Amino acid sequence: MRISTKGRYALMVLIDLAEQGKDKPVSLRSVAERQNISEKYLEGIVARLGAAKLVDSIRGKYGGYRLSKDPKDYSIIEILLATEESMAIISTLDEGVSTDDVINERTVGFWAGLQNYIHDYLENVSLQDVIDGTYAKLDAKYDNWDGSI
Protein backbone atom coordinates (compact mmCIF):
# COMPACT_ATOMS: atom_id res chain seq x y z
CA MET A 1 0.00 0.00 0.00
CA ARG A 2 1.34 3.35 -0.95
CA ILE A 3 -0.43 6.52 0.14
CA SER A 4 -0.34 9.03 -2.70
CA THR A 5 -0.03 12.80 -2.39
CA LYS A 6 -3.84 12.92 -2.68
CA GLY A 7 -4.20 11.05 0.60
CA ARG A 8 -1.41 12.97 2.32
CA TYR A 9 -2.70 16.35 1.15
CA ALA A 10 -6.30 15.44 2.07
CA LEU A 11 -5.15 14.92 5.64
CA MET A 12 -3.26 18.24 5.56
CA VAL A 13 -6.34 20.06 4.20
CA LEU A 14 -8.61 18.65 6.88
CA ILE A 15 -6.17 19.59 9.63
CA ASP A 16 -5.95 23.10 8.17
CA LEU A 17 -9.75 23.39 8.05
CA ALA A 18 -10.00 22.15 11.64
CA GLU A 19 -7.49 24.73 12.85
CA GLN A 20 -8.49 27.70 10.67
CA GLY A 21 -12.21 27.16 10.15
CA LYS A 22 -13.61 27.10 13.64
CA ASP A 23 -15.65 30.28 13.15
CA LYS A 24 -15.89 30.71 9.39
CA PRO A 25 -15.40 28.87 6.10
CA VAL A 26 -11.83 28.71 4.82
CA SER A 27 -10.91 29.59 1.25
CA LEU A 28 -9.04 27.00 -0.76
CA ARG A 29 -6.56 29.68 -1.80
CA SER A 30 -5.60 30.31 1.83
CA VAL A 31 -5.18 26.58 2.47
CA ALA A 32 -3.01 26.27 -0.64
CA GLU A 33 -0.82 29.16 0.50
CA ARG A 34 -0.40 27.87 4.06
CA GLN A 35 0.30 24.31 2.96
CA ASN A 36 2.38 25.28 -0.10
CA ILE A 37 0.24 23.13 -2.40
CA SER A 38 -1.17 24.02 -5.82
CA GLU A 39 -4.70 25.39 -5.50
CA LYS A 40 -5.68 23.57 -8.71
CA TYR A 41 -4.48 20.24 -7.26
CA LEU A 42 -6.35 20.91 -4.01
CA GLU A 43 -9.58 21.50 -5.95
CA GLY A 44 -9.59 17.86 -7.06
CA ILE A 45 -8.84 16.62 -3.56
CA VAL A 46 -11.53 18.78 -1.96
CA ALA A 47 -14.01 17.61 -4.59
CA ARG A 48 -13.37 14.01 -3.47
CA LEU A 49 -13.67 15.01 0.18
CA GLY A 50 -16.94 16.77 -0.60
CA ALA A 51 -18.32 13.77 -2.48
CA ALA A 52 -17.51 11.65 0.58
CA LYS A 53 -19.35 14.20 2.78
CA LEU A 54 -16.17 15.00 4.73
CA VAL A 55 -16.25 18.74 3.97
CA ASP A 56 -19.02 21.22 3.32
CA SER A 57 -18.76 23.85 0.61
CA ILE A 58 -20.11 27.30 1.44
CA ARG A 59 -20.86 29.50 -1.56
CA GLY A 60 -20.71 33.26 -1.79
CA LYS A 61 -18.38 36.16 -1.13
CA TYR A 62 -17.27 34.83 2.25
CA GLY A 63 -17.56 31.18 1.25
CA GLY A 64 -15.07 28.39 1.38
CA TYR A 65 -14.85 25.01 3.04
CA ARG A 66 -15.36 23.67 6.51
CA LEU A 67 -15.37 20.29 8.18
CA SER A 68 -18.71 18.54 8.04
CA LYS A 69 -18.22 17.07 11.54
CA ASP A 70 -16.00 17.30 14.59
CA PRO A 71 -12.35 16.24 14.05
CA LYS A 72 -12.70 13.45 16.62
CA ASP A 73 -15.41 11.89 14.43
CA TYR A 74 -13.15 11.40 11.38
CA SER A 75 -11.11 8.22 11.10
CA ILE A 76 -7.96 8.36 9.01
CA ILE A 77 -9.14 5.35 6.99
CA GLU A 78 -12.28 7.20 5.83
CA ILE A 79 -10.15 10.15 4.68
CA LEU A 80 -7.80 7.89 2.76
CA LEU A 81 -10.63 5.83 1.25
CA ALA A 82 -12.17 9.06 -0.07
CA THR A 83 -8.98 10.03 -1.90
CA GLU A 84 -7.03 6.88 -2.75
CA GLU A 85 -7.81 4.63 -5.70
CA SER A 86 -6.98 1.56 -3.62
CA MET A 87 -6.00 0.76 -0.07
CA ALA A 88 -4.97 -2.83 -0.88
CA ILE A 89 -1.40 -3.81 -0.12
CA ILE A 90 -1.39 -6.31 -3.01
CA SER A 91 -3.60 -6.29 -6.11
CA THR A 92 -5.16 -9.65 -5.19
CA LEU A 93 -6.79 -7.98 -2.20
CA ASP A 94 -8.12 -5.09 -4.24
CA GLU A 95 -11.90 -4.92 -4.31
CA GLY A 96 -13.33 -6.54 -7.41
CA VAL A 97 -10.24 -8.65 -8.15
CA SER A 98 -11.09 -12.33 -8.42
CA THR A 99 -9.17 -14.54 -6.04
CA ASP A 100 -9.98 -17.69 -8.06
CA ASP A 101 -6.58 -17.60 -9.74
CA VAL A 102 -4.71 -17.22 -6.46
CA ILE A 103 -6.79 -19.44 -4.21
CA ASN A 104 -3.82 -21.78 -3.86
CA GLU A 105 -1.29 -19.02 -3.25
CA ARG A 106 -0.24 -19.61 0.33
CA THR A 107 0.80 -16.04 1.06
CA VAL A 108 -2.53 -14.33 0.35
CA GLY A 109 -3.72 -14.94 3.92
CA PHE A 110 -0.57 -13.34 5.28
CA TRP A 111 -1.03 -10.20 3.17
CA ALA A 112 -4.73 -10.05 4.06
CA GLY A 113 -3.83 -10.20 7.76
CA LEU A 114 -1.29 -7.40 7.36
CA GLN A 115 -3.79 -5.31 5.43
CA ASN A 116 -6.39 -5.83 8.17
CA TYR A 117 -3.85 -4.79 10.81
CA ILE A 118 -3.07 -1.57 8.92
CA HIS A 119 -6.76 -0.83 8.32
CA ASP A 120 -7.55 -1.41 12.00
CA TYR A 121 -4.83 1.07 12.96
CA LEU A 122 -6.10 3.68 10.50
CA GLU A 123 -9.66 3.08 11.70
CA ASN A 124 -8.65 3.81 15.29
CA VAL A 125 -6.74 7.02 14.68
CA SER A 126 -8.95 10.10 14.43
CA LEU A 127 -8.23 13.42 12.77
CA GLN A 128 -8.17 14.90 16.28
CA ASP A 129 -5.49 12.36 17.27
CA VAL A 130 -3.31 13.59 14.40
CA ILE A 131 -3.94 17.22 15.31
CA ASP A 132 -3.05 16.52 18.95
CA GLY A 133 -0.17 14.17 18.12
CA THR A 134 -1.78 11.34 20.11
CA TYR A 135 -1.81 8.36 17.77
CA ALA A 136 -3.47 5.08 18.61
CA LYS A 137 -0.75 2.59 19.51
CA LEU A 138 -1.19 -1.05 18.69
CA ASP A 139 1.86 -2.33 20.48
CA ALA A 140 3.61 -1.19 23.67
CA LYS A 141 7.02 -1.70 22.03
CA TYR A 142 6.37 1.54 20.12
CA ASP A 143 5.60 3.63 23.21
CA ASN A 144 9.01 5.32 23.10
CA TRP A 145 9.41 5.34 19.33
CA ASP A 146 11.10 8.51 18.13
CA GLY A 147 9.86 8.27 14.54
CA SER A 148 13.17 7.12 13.07
CA ILE A 149 13.39 4.16 10.72
C-alpha positions in Angstrom: 0.0 0.0 0.0 1.3 3.4 -1.0 -0.4 6.5 0.1 -0.3 9.0 -2.7 0.0 12.8 -2.4 -3.8 12.9 -2.7 -4.2 11.1 0.6 -1.4 13.0 2.3 -2.7 16.3 1.1 -6.3 15.4 2.1 -5.2 14.9 5.6 -3.3 18.2 5.6 -6.3 20.1 4.2 -8.6 18.6 6.9 -6.2 19.6 9.6 -5.9 23.1 8.2 -9.8 23.4 8.0 -10.0 22.1 11.6 -7.5 24.7 12.8 -8.5 27.7 10.7 -12.2 27.2 10.1 -13.6 27.1 13.6 -15.7 30.3 13.2 -15.9 30.7 9.4 -15.4 28.9 6.1 -11.8 28.7 4.8 -10.9 29.6 1.2 -9.0 27.0 -0.8 -6.6 29.7 -1.8 -5.6 30.3 1.8 -5.2 26.6 2.5 -3.0 26.3 -0.6 -0.8 29.2 0.5 -0.4 27.9 4.1 0.3 24.3 3.0 2.4 25.3 -0.1 0.2 23.1 -2.4 -1.2 24.0 -5.8 -4.7 25.4 -5.5 -5.7 23.6 -8.7 -4.5 20.2 -7.3 -6.4 20.9 -4.0 -9.6 21.5 -6.0 -9.6 17.9 -7.1 -8.8 16.6 -3.6 -11.5 18.8 -2.0 -14.0 17.6 -4.6 -13.4 14.0 -3.5 -13.7 15.0 0.2 -16.9 16.8 -0.6 -18.3 13.8 -2.5 -17.5 11.6 0.6 -19.3 14.2 2.8 -16.2 15.0 4.7 -16.2 18.7 4.0 -19.0 21.2 3.3 -18.8 23.9 0.6 -20.1 27.3 1.4 -20.9 29.5 -1.6 -20.7 33.3 -1.8 -18.4 36.2 -1.1 -17.3 34.8 2.2 -17.6 31.2 1.2 -15.1 28.4 1.4 -14.9 25.0 3.0 -15.4 23.7 6.5 -15.4 20.3 8.2 -18.7 18.5 8.0 -18.2 17.1 11.5 -16.0 17.3 14.6 -12.3 16.2 14.0 -12.7 13.4 16.6 -15.4 11.9 14.4 -13.1 11.4 11.4 -11.1 8.2 11.1 -8.0 8.4 9.0 -9.1 5.4 7.0 -12.3 7.2 5.8 -10.2 10.1 4.7 -7.8 7.9 2.8 -10.6 5.8 1.2 -12.2 9.1 -0.1 -9.0 10.0 -1.9 -7.0 6.9 -2.7 -7.8 4.6 -5.7 -7.0 1.6 -3.6 -6.0 0.8 -0.1 -5.0 -2.8 -0.9 -1.4 -3.8 -0.1 -1.4 -6.3 -3.0 -3.6 -6.3 -6.1 -5.2 -9.6 -5.2 -6.8 -8.0 -2.2 -8.1 -5.1 -4.2 -11.9 -4.9 -4.3 -13.3 -6.5 -7.4 -10.2 -8.6 -8.1 -11.1 -12.3 -8.4 -9.2 -14.5 -6.0 -10.0 -17.7 -8.1 -6.6 -17.6 -9.7 -4.7 -17.2 -6.5 -6.8 -19.4 -4.2 -3.8 -21.8 -3.9 -1.3 -19.0 -3.2 -0.2 -19.6 0.3 0.8 -16.0 1.1 -2.5 -14.3 0.4 -3.7 -14.9 3.9 -0.6 -13.3 5.3 -1.0 -10.2 3.2 -4.7 -10.0 4.1 -3.8 -10.2 7.8 -1.3 -7.4 7.4 -3.8 -5.3 5.4 -6.4 -5.8 8.2 -3.8 -4.8 10.8 -3.1 -1.6 8.9 -6.8 -0.8 8.3 -7.5 -1.4 12.0 -4.8 1.1 13.0 -6.1 3.7 10.5 -9.7 3.1 11.7 -8.6 3.8 15.3 -6.7 7.0 14.7 -9.0 10.1 14.4 -8.2 13.4 12.8 -8.2 14.9 16.3 -5.5 12.4 17.3 -3.3 13.6 14.4 -3.9 17.2 15.3 -3.0 16.5 18.9 -0.2 14.2 18.1 -1.8 11.3 20.1 -1.8 8.4 17.8 -3.5 5.1 18.6 -0.7 2.6 19.5 -1.2 -1.0 18.7 1.9 -2.3 20.5 3.6 -1.2 23.7 7.0 -1.7 22.0 6.4 1.5 20.1 5.6 3.6 23.2 9.0 5.3 23.1 9.4 5.3 19.3 11.1 8.5 18.1 9.9 8.3 14.5 13.2 7.1 13.1 13.4 4.2 10.7 
